[in-house]
Amino acid sequence: MGSVRLELIRSYRIGDPGIGLNEPSGLTLNADRTALYTVCDDTKAIFCVDLEGQVLLQQSFFISAAGLEGIALSADGKQLFAVQEETNAVLIIDIAGRCERHQHPLAAMANYDSVAKHFPHRPDNKGLEGITVNTVNQHVFVVKESQPGLLIELDAECRTILSSRFLSKANGFSHPKVGPDKLDFSGLSYDPRSDSLWIVSDQGRCLFQYDWVQDVVLQRLDLEIGEGKRRLVRKAEGVAIDPECGRVYVVSDRDARLYVFKLAAVG
């Protein structure tokens, strides 16, 4: 994929206090790319919404865990992975059974000592924020929000830490208006066509397309939503990319809105 820009197609309000969908955080497409899953950190539920922001109650369900911040679909489409920021754990949820099957704290994984110093014993609200799955090799990626921003590669069973990378100016994670101490990372989505990761920043109000193999940012795209006066998505907390349809979906925690963008080629 060459250089692209984002064009807003439409936005939809998805917030529904009546069912606990207050501050959506995390986003992933379902198996046939006709709907999206999202979570709220204050509600013990997995919410499913269609591509026009309507909550699909029959495909949404309650679970036992709270404090979820990110969500991703497994490569076979049968499970969901979610992260808890407070415990820095990965949860594996069975879609058909509508229940949590496993919980794997980072601290219990093999090779945790390679990242342990970046996770204080007392939670600092800078823990795991996003998760995605490389659908080619089934490895799972989780992202630490900030201080430092850290991308961690796990095995398919989420039992072993395979490697990790700092997200810093050295590999292209920088912003002209947000300093390195403030730049954060709140969600991510794997792009199989370009074998890259799209990582969203709440403070930067932008997307970074990142090549894991080359360890370099390919481009940074602002999340522009206003015509005329320039406006950007506030508190973007989740992203899902559909490269086959050329669509990028972004969810706002603060405004409880789903934004649908078109990936348009530059030039």
C-alpha positions as CSV (number, residue, x, y, z in Angstrom):
1,M,0.0,0.0,0.0
2,G,1.4,3.4,-1.0
3,S,0.7,6.7,0.6
4,V,-2.9,7.3,1.4
5,R,-5.2,9.8,3.0
6,L,-8.3,9.4,5.1
7,E,-11.7,10.7,3.9
8,L,-14.5,10.7,6.4
9,I,-17.6,9.0,4.9
10,R,-19.9,9.2,7.9
11,S,-20.1,9.0,11.7
12,Y,-22.7,7.4,13.9
13,R,-23.5,7.7,17.6
14,I,-23.2,4.3,19.1
15,G,-23.4,5.3,22.8
16,D,-26.4,3.7,24.7
17,P,-26.4,4.3,28.5
18,G,-29.4,2.0,28.8
19,I,-27.2,-1.1,28.0
20,G,-23.9,0.3,29.4
21,L,-22.3,1.3,26.1
22,N,-21.0,4.6,27.5
23,E,-17.4,5.0,26.6
24,P,-16.4,2.5,23.8
25,S,-12.8,1.4,23.9
26,G,-11.4,-1.0,21.4
27,L,-12.7,-2.1,18.0
28,T,-12.5,-5.2,15.7
29,L,-14.4,-6.5,12.7
30,N,-16.3,-9.7,13.0
31,A,-15.4,-12.7,10.8
32,D,-17.4,-11.7,7.7
33,R,-16.6,-8.0,8.1
34,T,-20.3,-7.0,8.4
35,A,-20.2,-5.8,12.0
36,L,-17.8,-4.6,14.7
37,Y,-17.1,-5.7,18.3
38,T,-16.3,-3.1,21.0
39,V,-16.0,-3.0,24.8
40,C,-16.4,-0.5,27.6
41,D,-14.2,-0.5,30.6
42,D,-17.1,0.1,33.0
43,T,-19.4,-2.6,31.6
44,K,-18.9,-6.4,31.7
45,A,-20.0,-7.0,28.1
46,I,-19.0,-7.5,24.5
47,F,-21.0,-5.2,22.3
48,C,-21.6,-5.9,18.6
49,V,-22.6,-3.0,16.3
50,D,-23.3,-3.0,12.6
51,L,-21.3,-0.8,10.2
52,E,-23.8,2.0,10.6
53,G,-23.5,2.1,14.3
54,Q,-26.7,0.1,15.3
55,V,-26.2,-2.1,18.4
56,L,-26.9,-5.8,17.5
57,L,-28.3,-7.0,20.8
58,Q,-28.6,-10.6,19.7
59,Q,-24.9,-10.7,19.0
60,S,-23.8,-8.8,22.1
61,F,-23.4,-10.6,25.4
62,F,-22.3,-10.2,29.0
63,I,-19.1,-11.6,30.4
64,S,-17.6,-11.9,33.9
65,A,-14.7,-9.6,33.4
66,A,-14.7,-5.8,33.7
67,G,-12.1,-3.1,32.8
68,L,-11.6,-4.2,29.2
69,E,-9.7,-1.7,27.0
70,G,-9.1,-3.4,23.7
71,I,-10.5,-6.2,21.6
72,A,-9.5,-8.4,18.6
73,L,-10.8,-11.3,16.6
74,S,-8.8,-14.5,16.4
75,A,-7.5,-15.7,13.0
76,D,-10.2,-18.4,12.8
77,G,-13.0,-16.0,13.8
78,K,-14.1,-18.2,16.7
79,Q,-12.6,-16.3,19.6
80,L,-12.1,-12.7,20.8
81,F,-9.0,-11.5,22.6
82,A,-9.3,-8.6,25.0
83,V,-7.0,-6.7,27.3
84,Q,-7.4,-5.4,30.8
85,E,-5.3,-2.3,31.6
86,E,-5.4,-2.7,35.4
87,T,-4.2,-6.3,35.4
88,N,-2.2,-6.2,32.2
89,A,-3.8,-9.4,31.2
90,V,-5.1,-10.9,27.9
91,L,-8.5,-12.5,28.1
92,I,-9.6,-15.2,25.6
93,I,-13.4,-15.2,25.0
94,D,-15.4,-17.9,23.2
95,I,-17.9,-16.3,20.8
96,A,-20.2,-19.3,20.4
97,G,-20.2,-20.0,24.1
98,R,-20.4,-16.3,25.0
99,C,-18.0,-16.7,27.9
100,E,-14.4,-16.0,29.0
101,R,-12.2,-19.1,28.6
102,H,-8.8,-18.0,29.7
103,Q,-7.0,-15.1,31.3
104,H,-3.3,-14.7,30.8
105,P,-1.6,-11.9,32.8
106,L,1.6,-10.7,31.1
107,A,3.4,-11.3,34.4
108,A,2.6,-15.0,34.1
109,M,3.9,-15.3,30.5
110,A,7.3,-16.8,29.6
111,N,9.9,-14.1,29.0
112,Y,8.0,-11.5,31.1
113,D,11.4,-10.4,32.6
114,S,12.2,-8.8,29.2
115,V,9.4,-6.2,29.7
116,A,8.8,-6.3,33.5
117,K,10.5,-3.1,34.3
118,H,8.0,-1.2,32.2
119,F,5.0,-2.4,34.3
120,P,5.1,-1.1,37.9
121,H,3.7,-3.3,40.6
122,R,1.2,-0.6,41.4
123,P,-1.0,0.1,38.3
124,D,-0.2,3.6,36.8
125,N,-3.1,3.7,34.3
126,K,-0.5,3.4,31.5
127,G,-0.8,-0.3,30.9
128,L,-2.2,-2.4,28.0
129,E,-4.7,-0.5,25.8
130,G,-5.0,-2.3,22.5
131,I,-4.7,-5.7,20.9
132,T,-4.7,-7.2,17.4
133,V,-3.9,-10.5,15.7
134,N,-1.6,-11.1,12.8
135,T,-3.9,-13.3,10.8
136,V,-0.9,-14.8,8.8
137,N,1.1,-16.3,11.7
138,Q,-1.6,-15.9,14.4
139,H,0.7,-14.0,16.7
140,V,-1.0,-11.5,19.0
141,F,0.2,-7.9,19.5
142,V,-0.6,-5.8,22.5
143,V,0.3,-2.2,23.0
144,K,1.2,-0.4,26.2
145,E,-0.3,3.1,26.3
146,S,2.7,5.2,27.2
147,Q,5.7,5.9,29.4
148,P,7.0,4.1,27.5
149,G,4.8,3.2,24.5
150,L,5.6,-0.4,24.0
151,L,4.4,-2.9,21.3
152,I,4.6,-6.6,22.5
153,E,4.4,-9.7,20.3
154,L,2.9,-12.8,21.9
155,D,2.5,-16.3,20.6
156,A,-0.9,-17.5,19.4
157,E,-1.8,-18.9,22.8
158,C,-0.8,-15.8,24.7
159,R,1.5,-17.7,26.9
160,T,4.9,-16.4,25.7
161,I,6.3,-13.0,25.0
162,L,8.2,-13.3,21.7
163,S,9.6,-9.8,21.4
164,S,8.9,-6.1,22.0
165,R,9.6,-2.7,20.5
166,F,9.5,0.8,21.9
167,L,7.3,3.2,20.0
168,S,9.4,6.3,19.8
169,K,10.8,9.0,17.6
170,A,13.6,6.6,16.6
171,N,11.2,4.5,14.6
172,G,9.0,7.3,13.5
173,F,6.4,7.7,16.3
174,S,6.4,11.5,16.6
175,H,3.9,14.3,16.3
176,P,4.5,18.0,15.4
177,K,2.1,19.1,18.2
178,V,2.5,16.4,20.9
179,G,5.7,15.8,22.7
180,P,7.2,12.3,23.2
181,D,6.1,12.3,26.9
182,K,2.5,12.9,25.9
183,L,2.1,10.8,22.8
184,D,0.1,7.7,23.6
185,F,-1.2,4.6,21.8
186,S,-4.7,3.5,22.4
187,G,-5.6,0.8,19.8
188,L,-4.3,-1.1,16.8
189,S,-5.4,-3.2,13.9
190,Y,-3.4,-5.6,11.7
191,D,-3.5,-5.0,7.9
192,P,-2.8,-8.3,6.1
193,R,-2.5,-6.7,2.6
194,S,0.6,-4.7,3.6
195,D,1.7,-6.8,6.6
196,S,1.6,-3.6,8.8
197,L,-0.1,-2.4,11.9
198,W,-2.3,0.7,12.1
199,I,-1.9,2.2,15.6
200,V,-4.2,5.0,16.9
201,S,-3.2,7.8,19.2
202,D,-5.7,9.5,21.5
203,Q,-3.4,12.5,22.3
204,G,-2.1,12.7,18.7
205,R,-5.6,12.3,17.2
206,C,-4.0,10.4,14.4
207,L,-3.1,7.0,13.0
208,F,0.3,5.6,12.5
209,Q,0.9,2.9,9.9
210,Y,3.8,0.8,11.2
211,D,5.9,-1.9,9.5
212,W,6.9,-4.3,12.3
213,V,9.5,-6.2,10.2
214,Q,11.4,-3.0,9.2
215,D,10.6,-1.3,12.5
216,V,9.6,2.0,10.9
217,V,6.5,4.2,10.6
218,L,5.3,4.3,7.0
219,Q,3.0,7.2,7.4
220,R,1.0,9.3,9.9
221,L,-2.6,10.3,9.1
222,D,-4.6,12.8,11.1
223,L,-8.2,11.8,12.0
224,E,-9.9,14.8,10.3
225,I,-13.7,14.9,10.6
226,G,-14.6,18.5,9.9
227,E,-15.1,20.4,6.6
228,G,-14.0,24.0,6.6
229,K,-12.8,24.5,10.2
230,R,-10.3,21.7,10.9
231,R,-11.6,19.2,13.5
232,L,-10.1,15.9,14.7
233,V,-11.6,12.8,16.4
234,R,-11.5,13.3,20.2
235,K,-10.2,10.5,22.4
236,A,-9.9,7.8,19.7
237,E,-9.7,4.5,21.6
238,G,-10.0,1.9,18.9
239,V,-9.4,1.2,15.2
240,A,-10.3,-1.6,12.8
241,I,-9.1,-1.7,9.2
242,D,-10.8,-3.5,6.3
243,P,-8.2,-3.2,3.5
244,E,-10.4,-5.2,1.0
245,C,-13.1,-2.5,1.2
246,G,-10.6,0.3,1.8
247,R,-12.3,1.3,5.0
248,V,-11.0,2.4,8.4
249,Y,-13.3,2.4,11.5
250,V,-12.4,4.5,14.5
251,V,-14.3,4.7,17.8
252,S,-14.3,7.7,20.1
253,D,-14.4,7.1,23.8
254,R,-15.5,10.7,24.7
255,D,-18.2,11.1,22.1
256,A,-19.3,7.5,21.9
257,R,-19.2,7.7,18.1
258,L,-18.1,5.4,15.3
259,Y,-16.3,7.1,12.4
260,V,-16.0,5.5,9.0
261,F,-13.2,6.6,6.8
262,K,-12.2,5.8,3.3
263,L,-8.6,5.0,2.5
264,A,-7.9,7.1,-0.6
265,A,-4.7,7.0,-2.6
266,V,-2.6,10.1,-2.7
267,G,-1.8,11.4,-6.2
